Amino acid sequence: MSAGQIVSVADRSAPGPLRARVAGPLVVAAAVLAAALLGIALRPVGLLSAFWPANAVLLGLFVRWPRLATPAGWLAALVAYVVADVATGSALVRTLTLTGINLSGVIVGFLLLSRLQADDVALKRPTSVISVIVMVALASIAVGIAGATAHPFLFRGAASPGVFFFWAATELANYMIILPVMLTAPSRLQPAEWSRRIARVRPAEAAPLLAYLLSLAVTPLMGGPGALAFAVPTLLWCALTYGRAAAALLNLTFAVWTLLVIGTNPQAFGLSLETPLAMLSLRLGVMLVALGPIIVASVMAARDALLQEATEARKAAEDAMAARSLLLATMTHELRSPLTSVVGFSSLMSRQTHGPLGSPKYVDYAQSIELAGSHLADLVTDLLDTARLEAGRMELVSARIASGEVVEQALRLVRGLALESGVTVASVPGPWPDVWADPRAVKQVLINLVSNGIKFSDPDSSVTVSGEIVGDRLVIHVVDQGRGISPADLPRVGRAYAQAGDAESRRRGTGLGLSLSAELVRQHGGALKLDSTVGVGTRVTFDLPLAPADASGVSGAES
């Protein structure tokens, strides 16, 4: 039973707090005692003579599940240490001294690691392993100082820098091989869920693990010091495939396997392990090799987290855009009905269809209402079409149309605005062939472009529309003699709701016309280009596909 299960059991029913107070210390005692007895049992096996996993297991329990680090939890650990040593026949005073040395490193490590953020403790960031190494190294130094100080009493030998190094390095090696397993283990073990996951594993997903096991089997056959690194590539492969928890667990198996194999027959690997320092150096080397896959797995975890955040942010942005488009479509649709009434009734009044209004001023007012309503209706139409395009719901129906007729129709519709502004609009005679396009969309593009030219032109100037055939496209130019657009503002023009020029210019529209026109042209496979010179004017160019010789009927295309 894991600590996570004990905590979950403690939260399940009314007597939970009591269960937690009893079960938590029991888990700590059982885990520490089992780890200590394992270390004691493996002492005769050469290189594992300094293997003492109990400290790393205890530190991992308290850091990963802080609710276990109660006074009762610390007392349970102390009792487990004492029981394990007493079971080997160790004197009580010696046992308490060793327990104090062990707990000194755990206490320092717990105080330091508790200051790290949760993602660093779980080794989820590229720098997490470095942070944990620094904290654990300081804890190991504390053990080294305590061990070197007590060494004369424990082993009848003189204290020395070598003794300090042996204690500290041994503790560091144990920590860095075992602690990652504790920090990355699942919070709750669910056998049923793990069984389902294993059952769903495909052969390709099992390949890294099989390759790793094969490399371990071949290692004793290789011989020589180089054989120790034979499994490293497969460990890295496993880290890339399975993540942090699996990489940490496989690193532990690699360390134990390597030390057991070499401890049984070091001569086969060309190693001489007759001194404690030589054995310790090898254990530190194994520890450093094992850190590589953990670092790789941490980098991959950070990358996956960033990708997940980016995916969620993109989805949120798409949802927001969809909601905005729906709002625009709904509001503009609701506005069109009253605007139609305003424009229609004001037109009847300005024409005095049902008799004179009684005063010329009333006629002038009605004409102003009609003009303003028509302008507002055009803006609402632009908003509606923009919302439809953004939502992907605008349907274009392409057919063979006479480009010259569409140009003339568009110019007739803007002549009222041109007369009011004192601007001349005209089309240049030339090739106006049939094109394959949506007539309403093309007319709307021309109205938007010519209207912009009129709005931003001075009186007595002109706006001209011309066309030329380039390949299988009709290229249309709309040229005005207006004030032009500055190079600084030019990149902004064409983006939805973005406008250039002074405050007076910005009050003349919404910034939707040009962006809507560009999107409608794009739906026809063309592009809208804009060139402008301040004080000279602006040229807007777009292209449409020519109608094929045998084209007939209509074709619907939903954008």
C-alpha positions as CSV (number, residue, x, y, z in Angstrom):
1,M,0.0,0.0,0.0
2,S,1.4,3.4,-1.0
3,A,1.3,6.6,1.0
4,G,-1.1,8.0,-1.6
5,Q,-3.5,5.2,-0.9
6,I,-3.2,5.8,2.9
7,V,-4.0,9.5,2.4
8,S,-7.0,8.7,0.2
9,V,-8.3,6.2,2.7
10,A,-8.0,8.9,5.4
11,D,-10.2,11.2,3.4
12,R,-12.9,8.7,2.7
13,S,-15.1,8.6,5.8
14,A,-15.9,10.3,9.1
15,P,-13.1,8.7,11.1
16,G,-10.7,9.9,8.4
17,P,-8.6,12.2,10.7
18,L,-8.0,9.3,13.2
19,R,-7.1,6.9,10.4
20,A,-4.7,9.4,9.0
21,R,-3.0,9.9,12.4
22,V,-2.6,6.2,12.8
23,A,-2.1,5.0,9.2
24,G,0.4,7.7,8.2
25,P,3.1,6.9,10.8
26,L,2.5,3.2,10.1
27,V,3.3,3.7,6.4
28,V,6.4,5.7,7.2
29,A,7.6,3.0,9.7
30,A,6.9,0.2,7.3
31,A,8.6,1.9,4.3
32,V,11.7,2.9,6.3
33,L,12.1,-0.4,8.0
34,A,11.7,-2.3,4.7
35,A,14.3,-0.1,3.0
36,A,16.7,-0.3,5.9
37,L,16.5,-4.1,6.1
38,L,17.0,-4.3,2.3
39,G,20.2,-2.2,2.6
40,I,21.4,-4.4,5.5
41,A,20.6,-7.6,3.5
42,L,22.6,-6.4,0.5
43,R,25.7,-5.3,2.5
44,P,27.6,-8.5,1.8
45,V,27.3,-8.0,-2.0
46,G,30.5,-6.1,-2.8
47,L,29.5,-2.8,-4.3
48,L,26.3,-2.6,-2.4
49,S,28.0,-2.6,0.9
50,A,27.3,1.1,1.2
51,F,23.8,0.9,-0.1
52,W,21.4,2.5,2.4
53,P,18.1,3.3,0.7
54,A,16.2,4.1,3.9
55,N,17.2,7.8,4.0
56,A,16.2,8.5,0.4
57,V,12.9,6.6,0.8
58,L,12.1,8.6,4.0
59,L,13.0,11.9,2.4
60,G,10.9,11.1,-0.7
61,L,7.9,10.2,1.4
62,F,8.0,13.4,3.4
63,V,8.6,15.7,0.4
64,R,6.1,14.0,-1.9
65,W,3.4,13.7,0.8
66,P,4.0,16.5,3.3
67,R,1.0,15.3,5.4
68,L,3.1,12.4,6.5
69,A,5.8,14.6,7.9
70,T,4.1,15.0,11.3
71,P,5.8,14.6,14.7
72,A,4.3,11.1,14.8
73,G,5.8,10.4,11.3
74,W,9.3,11.5,12.3
75,L,9.0,9.4,15.5
76,A,7.9,6.4,13.4
77,A,10.9,6.7,11.2
78,L,13.3,6.9,14.2
79,V,11.7,3.7,15.6
80,A,12.2,2.0,12.3
81,Y,15.8,2.9,12.1
82,V,16.4,1.7,15.6
83,V,14.6,-1.6,15.1
84,A,16.5,-2.3,11.9
85,D,19.9,-1.7,13.5
86,V,19.0,-3.5,16.7
87,A,17.9,-6.5,14.6
88,T,21.5,-6.9,13.4
89,G,22.9,-7.0,16.9
90,S,24.1,-3.4,17.0
91,A,24.5,-1.8,20.4
92,L,21.9,0.7,21.3
93,V,24.3,3.7,21.6
94,R,25.8,2.9,18.3
95,T,22.3,2.5,16.8
96,L,21.1,5.8,18.1
97,T,24.3,7.5,16.7
98,L,23.8,6.0,13.2
99,T,20.1,7.0,13.4
100,G,21.1,10.6,14.2
101,I,23.5,10.7,11.3
102,N,20.8,9.4,8.9
103,L,18.1,11.7,10.1
104,S,20.4,14.8,9.9
105,G,20.5,14.5,6.1
106,V,16.8,13.8,5.9
107,I,15.9,16.8,8.0
108,V,18.2,19.2,6.0
109,G,16.9,17.7,2.7
110,F,13.3,18.1,3.8
111,L,13.7,21.7,4.9
112,L,15.4,22.6,1.6
113,L,13.3,20.6,-0.8
114,S,10.1,21.9,0.8
115,R,11.1,25.4,-0.4
116,L,11.0,24.3,-4.0
117,Q,7.9,24.8,-6.2
118,A,5.7,21.7,-6.8
119,D,6.8,21.4,-10.5
120,D,10.4,21.4,-9.5
121,V,9.8,18.7,-6.8
122,A,8.1,16.6,-9.4
123,L,11.0,17.1,-11.9
124,K,8.7,18.7,-14.5
125,R,11.1,21.5,-15.6
126,P,14.5,21.3,-17.4
127,T,16.1,23.0,-14.4
128,S,14.3,20.8,-11.8
129,V,17.0,18.1,-11.6
130,I,19.6,20.7,-11.0
131,S,17.6,22.3,-8.2
132,V,17.0,18.9,-6.6
133,I,20.7,18.0,-6.9
134,V,21.8,21.2,-5.2
135,M,19.4,20.6,-2.3
136,V,20.3,17.0,-2.0
137,A,24.0,17.8,-2.2
138,L,23.6,20.1,0.8
139,A,21.8,17.4,2.7
140,S,24.6,14.9,1.8
141,I,27.2,17.4,3.1
142,A,25.2,17.5,6.4
143,V,25.5,13.7,6.6
144,G,29.2,13.9,5.7
145,I,29.9,16.3,8.6
146,A,27.8,14.2,11.0
147,G,29.4,11.0,9.8
148,A,33.0,12.3,9.9
149,T,32.4,13.7,13.4
150,A,31.0,10.4,14.7
151,H,33.4,8.2,12.8
152,P,36.1,7.8,15.5
153,F,33.4,6.6,17.9
154,L,31.7,4.3,15.4
155,F,34.7,2.7,13.7
156,R,37.7,3.5,15.9
157,G,39.3,5.4,13.1
158,A,40.5,9.0,12.9
159,A,38.3,11.6,11.2
160,S,39.7,12.9,7.9
161,P,38.6,14.7,4.7
162,G,38.4,11.2,3.1
163,V,36.0,10.0,5.7
164,F,33.8,13.1,5.1
165,F,33.9,12.6,1.4
166,F,32.9,8.9,1.7
167,W,29.9,9.6,3.9
168,A,28.7,12.6,1.8
169,A,29.3,11.0,-1.6
170,T,27.7,7.7,-0.6
171,E,24.6,9.6,0.6
172,L,24.4,11.7,-2.5
173,A,24.6,8.6,-4.7
174,N,21.8,6.9,-2.8
175,Y,19.7,10.0,-2.9
176,M,20.0,10.6,-6.6
177,I,19.3,7.0,-7.6
178,I,16.3,6.5,-5.4
179,L,14.8,9.9,-4.7
180,P,13.6,10.5,-8.4
181,V,11.5,7.4,-8.1
182,M,9.8,8.7,-5.0
183,L,9.3,12.2,-6.4
184,T,7.8,11.1,-9.8
185,A,5.7,8.1,-8.6
186,P,1.9,8.3,-9.1
187,S,0.1,9.8,-6.2
188,R,-2.4,6.9,-6.1
189,L,-1.7,3.4,-7.3
190,Q,-4.7,2.1,-9.2
191,P,-4.0,-1.5,-10.2
192,A,-7.1,-1.7,-12.5
193,E,-6.1,1.4,-14.4
194,W,-2.6,0.2,-14.8
195,S,-3.8,-3.2,-16.0
196,R,-5.9,-1.4,-18.7
197,R,-2.9,0.7,-19.7
198,I,-0.7,-2.3,-20.0
199,A,-3.3,-4.2,-22.1
200,R,-3.5,-1.3,-24.5
201,V,0.3,-1.1,-25.1
202,R,1.2,-1.5,-28.7
203,P,4.3,-3.4,-29.9
204,A,5.9,-0.1,-31.0
205,E,5.4,1.3,-27.6
206,A,7.0,-1.7,-25.9
207,A,10.1,-1.6,-28.1
208,P,12.1,0.8,-25.9
209,L,11.5,-1.4,-22.8
210,L,12.4,-4.6,-24.7
211,A,15.5,-3.0,-26.1
212,Y,16.6,-1.8,-22.6
213,L,16.0,-5.3,-21.1
214,L,18.1,-6.8,-24.0
215,S,20.9,-4.4,-23.4
216,L,21.0,-5.4,-19.7
217,A,21.2,-9.1,-20.7
218,V,24.0,-8.4,-23.1
219,T,26.0,-6.2,-20.7
220,P,27.8,-9.1,-18.9
221,L,28.7,-10.6,-22.3
222,M,30.4,-7.4,-23.6
223,G,33.1,-7.1,-21.0
224,G,35.4,-4.1,-20.5
225,P,34.6,-0.8,-18.9
226,G,32.7,0.3,-22.0
227,A,30.0,-2.3,-21.4
228,L,28.8,-0.2,-18.4
229,A,27.3,2.4,-20.8
230,F,25.8,-0.2,-23.2
231,A,22.3,0.4,-21.8
232,V,22.5,4.2,-21.8
233,P,21.0,4.7,-25.3
234,T,18.0,2.5,-24.6
235,L,17.5,4.3,-21.2
236,L,17.3,7.6,-23.1
237,W,14.9,6.0,-25.6
238,C,12.7,4.9,-22.7
239,A,12.9,8.4,-21.1
240,L,11.7,9.9,-24.4
241,T,8.9,7.4,-24.8
242,Y,7.6,6.8,-21.2
243,G,8.2,10.0,-19.3
244,R,9.7,10.9,-15.9
245,A,8.2,8.3,-13.6
246,A,9.2,5.4,-15.9
247,A,12.7,6.9,-16.5
248,A,13.3,7.2,-12.8
249,L,12.2,3.6,-12.1
250,L,14.3,2.2,-15.0
251,N,17.3,4.3,-13.8
252,L,17.0,2.6,-10.4
253,T,16.9,-0.9,-12.0
254,F,19.9,0.1,-14.1
255,A,21.9,1.2,-11.1
256,V,21.1,-1.9,-9.0
257,W,21.6,-4.3,-12.0
258,T,25.0,-2.7,-12.9
259,L,26.3,-2.8,-9.3
260,L,25.2,-6.4,-8.8
261,V,26.7,-7.6,-12.0
262,I,30.0,-5.7,-11.5
263,G,30.1,-6.6,-7.8
264,T,29.8,-10.3,-8.7
265,N,32.7,-10.3,-11.2
266,P,34.5,-6.9,-11.5
267,Q,37.5,-8.5,-13.3
268,A,35.3,-9.2,-16.3
269,F,34.9,-5.5,-16.8
270,G,38.6,-4.7,-16.3
271,L,37.9,-2.9,-12.9
272,S,39.8,-3.1,-9.6
273,L,37.4,-2.5,-6.7
274,E,39.7,-3.4,-3.8
275,T,39.3,-0.1,-2.0
276,P,36.2,1.7,-0.8
277,L,37.1,4.7,-2.8
278,A,37.1,2.7,-6.0
279,M,33.7,1.3,-5.3
280,L,32.4,4.7,-4.4
281,S,33.7,6.2,-7.6
282,L,31.9,3.6,-9.6
283,R,28.7,4.2,-7.7
284,L,29.0,7.9,-8.4
285,G,29.6,7.2,-12.1
286,V,26.5,5.0,-12.2
287,M,24.5,7.9,-10.6
288,L,25.7,10.4,-13.1
289,V,24.8,8.1,-16.0
290,A,21.4,7.6,-14.5
291,L,20.8,11.4,-14.3
292,G,20.9,11.7,-18.1
293,P,17.5,10.0,-18.8
294,I,15.9,11.9,-15.9
295,I,17.0,15.3,-17.4
296,V,15.8,14.2,-20.8
297,A,12.5,13.2,-19.4
298,S,12.2,16.5,-17.5
299,V,12.8,18.4,-20.7
300,M,10.2,16.4,-22.5
301,A,7.7,17.0,-19.7
302,A,8.3,20.7,-19.9
303,R,7.9,20.6,-23.6
304,D,4.7,18.7,-23.4
305,A,3.4,21.1,-20.8
306,L,4.1,24.1,-23.0
307,L,2.5,22.4,-26.0
308,Q,-0.6,21.6,-23.8
309,E,-0.8,25.3,-22.7
310,A,-0.4,26.4,-26.3
311,T,-3.2,24.0,-27.4
312,E,-5.5,25.2,-24.6
313,A,-4.7,28.9,-25.4
314,R,-5.4,28.3,-29.1
315,K,-8.7,26.6,-28.3
316,A,-9.7,29.4,-26.0
317,A,-8.9,32.0,-28.6
318,E,-10.9,30.0,-31.2
319,D,-13.8,29.7,-28.9
320,A,-13.7,33.4,-28.1
321,M,-13.5,34.2,-31.9
322,A,-16.5,31.9,-32.5
323,A,-18.5,33.6,-29.7
324,R,-17.6,37.0,-31.0
325,S,-18.5,36.1,-34.6
326,L,-21.8,34.6,-33.4
327,L,-22.6,37.8,-31.4
328,L,-21.8,40.0,-34.4
329,A,-23.9,37.9,-36.7
330,T,-26.8,37.9,-34.2
331,M,-26.7,41.7,-33.5
332,T,-26.2,42.8,-37.1
333,H,-29.1,40.5,-38.2
334,E,-31.3,42.1,-35.6
335,L,-30.3,45.6,-36.6
336,R,-31.1,45.1,-40.3
337,S,-34.9,44.9,-39.8
338,P,-35.4,48.3,-38.1
339,L,-32.9,49.9,-40.4
340,T,-34.8,48.7,-43.4
341,S,-37.9,50.4,-42.0
342,V,-36.0,53.6,-41.3
343,V,-34.5,53.8,-44.8
344,G,-37.8,52.8,-46.5
345,F,-40.1,55.3,-44.6
346,S,-37.6,58.1,-44.9
347,S,-37.4,57.5,-48.6
348,L,-41.2,57.7,-48.9
349,M,-41.1,61.0,-46.9
350,S,-38.3,62.6,-48.9
351,R,-40.1,61.7,-52.2
352,Q,-43.4,63.0,-50.6
353,T,-45.1,59.9,-52.0
354,H,-48.3,60.6,-50.0
355,G,-48.4,64.3,-50.4
356,P,-46.3,67.4,-49.4
357,L,-44.8,67.5,-46.0
358,G,-45.6,71.1,-45.5
359,S,-42.1,72.5,-45.2
360,P,-38.9,72.1,-47.3
361,K,-37.0,71.5,-44.1
362,Y,-38.9,68.3,-43.5
363,V,-37.9,67.1,-46.9
364,D,-34.3,67.9,-46.1
365,Y,-34.5,66.1,-42.8
366,A,-36.1,63.0,-44.4
367,Q,-33.3,62.9,-47.0
368,S,-30.7,63.2,-44.2
369,I,-32.4,60.3,-42.3
370,E,-32.4,58.2,-45.5
371,L,-28.7,58.9,-46.2
372,A,-27.7,58.2,-42.7
373,G,-29.8,55.0,-42.5
374,S,-28.4,53.8,-45.8
375,H,-24.9,54.4,-44.6
376,L,-25.6,52.6,-41.3
377,A,-27.2,49.7,-43.2
378,D,-24.1,49.4,-45.3
379,L,-22.0,49.2,-42.1
380,V,-24.3,46.6,-40.6
381,T,-24.0,44.5,-43.8
382,D,-20.2,44.7,-43.6
383,L,-20.4,43.5,-40.0
384,L,-22.7,40.7,-40.9
385,D,-20.5,39.5,-43.8
386,T,-17.4,39.8,-41.7
387,A,-19.0,37.7,-39.0
388,R,-20.1,35.1,-41.5
389,L,-16.6,34.9,-43.0
390,E,-15.0,34.5,-39.6
391,A,-17.5,31.8,-38.6
392,G,-17.0,30.0,-42.0
393,R,-20.7,30.3,-42.8
394,M,-20.7,32.7,-45.8
395,E,-21.7,30.9,-49.0
396,L,-20.4,32.2,-52.3
397,V,-22.2,31.2,-55.5
398,S,-20.0,31.5,-58.5
399,A,-21.3,31.9,-62.0
400,R,-20.4,33.5,-65.4
401,I,-20.8,37.2,-65.0
402,A,-20.0,40.1,-67.3
403,S,-17.4,42.1,-65.4
404,G,-18.1,45.4,-67.2
405,E,-21.8,45.2,-66.1
406,V,-20.9,44.5,-62.5
407,V,-18.5,47.5,-62.5
408,E,-21.1,49.8,-63.9
409,Q,-23.7,48.6,-61.4
410,A,-21.3,49.3,-58.5
411,L,-20.4,52.8,-59.8
412,R,-24.1,53.6,-60.1
413,L,-24.7,52.6,-56.5
414,V,-21.9,55.0,-55.2
415,R,-22.7,58.0,-57.5
416,G,-24.8,59.5,-54.7
417,L,-21.8,59.5,-52.4
418,A,-19.6,60.8,-55.2
419,L,-22.0,63.7,-56.0
420,E,-22.2,64.7,-52.3
421,S,-18.4,64.7,-52.1
422,G,-17.8,66.4,-55.4
423,V,-15.7,63.5,-56.7
424,T,-15.9,62.0,-60.2
425,V,-16.1,58.3,-60.6
426,A,-15.7,56.5,-63.9
427,S,-14.6,53.2,-65.5
428,V,-11.8,53.1,-68.1
429,P,-12.8,51.5,-71.4
430,G,-10.9,48.3,-72.0
431,P,-11.2,44.6,-71.8
432,W,-14.0,43.6,-69.5
433,P,-14.3,39.9,-70.1
434,D,-16.7,37.5,-68.4
435,V,-15.4,36.2,-65.0
436,W,-16.3,33.2,-62.9
437,A,-17.3,34.7,-59.6
438,D,-20.1,35.5,-57.1
439,P,-21.7,38.7,-58.5
440,R,-22.8,40.0,-55.1
441,A,-19.4,39.5,-53.6
442,V,-17.6,41.2,-56.5
443,K,-20.1,44.1,-56.5
444,Q,-19.5,44.5,-52.7
445,V,-15.7,44.6,-53.2
446,L,-16.0,47.3,-55.8
447,I,-18.4,49.3,-53.8
448,N,-16.2,49.1,-50.7
449,L,-13.0,50.1,-52.7
450,V,-14.6,52.9,-54.7
451,S,-16.4,54.3,-51.6
452,N,-13.1,54.4,-49.7
453,G,-11.6,56.2,-52.6
454,I,-14.4,58.8,-52.6
455,K,-14.4,59.2,-48.8
456,F,-10.7,60.0,-48.6
457,S,-10.5,62.1,-51.8
458,D,-10.7,65.9,-52.0
459,P,-13.5,67.6,-54.1
460,D,-12.8,67.9,-57.8
461,S,-10.7,64.8,-57.8
462,S,-11.5,61.5,-59.4
463,V,-11.7,57.7,-58.8
464,T,-11.2,55.4,-61.8
465,V,-11.7,51.7,-62.3
466,S,-9.8,49.9,-65.0
467,G,-9.1,46.3,-65.9
468,E,-6.5,44.2,-67.7
469,I,-6.1,40.5,-68.5
470,V,-3.1,38.8,-67.1
471,G,-2.9,35.1,-67.9
472,D,-6.2,33.5,-66.9
473,R,-7.1,36.4,-64.5
474,L,-8.8,39.7,-64.8
475,V,-6.9,42.3,-62.8
476,I,-9.0,45.3,-61.6
477,H,-7.4,48.6,-60.5
478,V,-9.2,51.2,-58.4
479,V,-7.2,54.4,-58.3
480,D,-8.0,57.6,-56.4
481,Q,-6.3,61.0,-56.1
482,G,-6.8,61.2,-52.4
483,R,-4.4,62.1,-49.6
484,G,-2.7,58.7,-49.6
485,I,-1.6,56.5,-46.7
486,S,1.7,57.0,-44.9
487,P,4.2,54.1,-45.0
488,A,3.9,53.7,-41.2
489,D,0.1,53.2,-41.4
490,L,0.2,51.0,-44.5
491,P,0.8,47.7,-42.7
492,R,-2.2,48.3,-40.5
493,V,-4.6,48.9,-43.4
494,G,-6.6,45.8,-44.3
495,R,-6.8,44.3,-40.8
496,A,-10.3,44.0,-39.4
497,Y,-11.3,47.1,-37.3
498,A,-7.9,48.7,-37.9
499,Q,-7.9,52.2,-39.5
500,A,-5.2,54.6,-40.6
501,G,-5.0,58.4,-40.9
502,D,-6.2,61.1,-38.6
503,A,-9.2,61.2,-36.3
504,E,-11.4,62.7,-39.0
505,S,-10.6,59.8,-41.3
506,R,-11.3,57.2,-38.7
507,R,-14.8,58.6,-38.1
508,R,-15.8,57.8,-41.7
509,G,-15.9,54.0,-41.3
510,T,-15.4,50.9,-39.1
511,G,-12.2,49.6,-40.8
512,L,-14.1,46.5,-42.0
513,G,-14.6,47.3,-45.7
514,L,-11.0,46.7,-46.8
515,S,-10.5,43.5,-44.7
516,L,-13.9,42.1,-45.9
517,S,-13.0,42.9,-49.5
518,A,-9.6,41.2,-49.1
519,E,-11.2,38.1,-47.7
520,L,-13.9,38.0,-50.5
521,V,-11.2,38.2,-53.1
522,R,-9.2,35.5,-51.4
523,Q,-12.3,33.3,-51.6
524,H,-12.1,33.7,-55.4
525,G,-8.4,32.6,-55.4
526,G,-7.1,36.1,-55.8
527,A,-5.3,38.7,-53.7
528,L,-5.9,42.3,-52.8
529,K,-2.9,44.6,-53.0
530,L,-2.6,48.2,-51.9
531,D,-0.1,50.8,-53.0
532,S,-0.2,54.4,-51.8
533,T,1.8,57.6,-51.8
534,V,1.1,60.5,-49.5
535,G,-0.3,63.5,-51.3
536,V,-0.7,61.5,-54.6
537,G,-3.3,58.9,-54.0
538,T,-3.9,55.2,-53.6
539,R,-4.1,52.2,-56.0
540,V,-6.0,49.0,-54.9
541,T,-5.6,46.0,-57.1
542,F,-7.4,42.7,-57.0
543,D,-7.9,39.8,-59.5
544,L,-10.7,37.4,-60.5
545,P,-10.6,34.2,-62.5
546,L,-11.8,34.4,-66.1
547,A,-14.8,32.3,-67.0
548,P,-13.8,29.2,-69.0
549,A,-15.2,28.9,-72.5
550,D,-17.5,26.1,-71.7
551,A,-18.6,27.3,-68.2
552,S,-22.3,27.5,-67.6
553,G,-24.6,27.3,-64.7
554,V,-23.6,28.1,-61.1
555,S,-21.3,26.6,-58.5
556,G,-21.7,27.0,-54.8
557,A,-18.7,27.2,-52.5
558,E,-18.9,27.6,-48.8
559,S,-16.0,29.5,-47.3
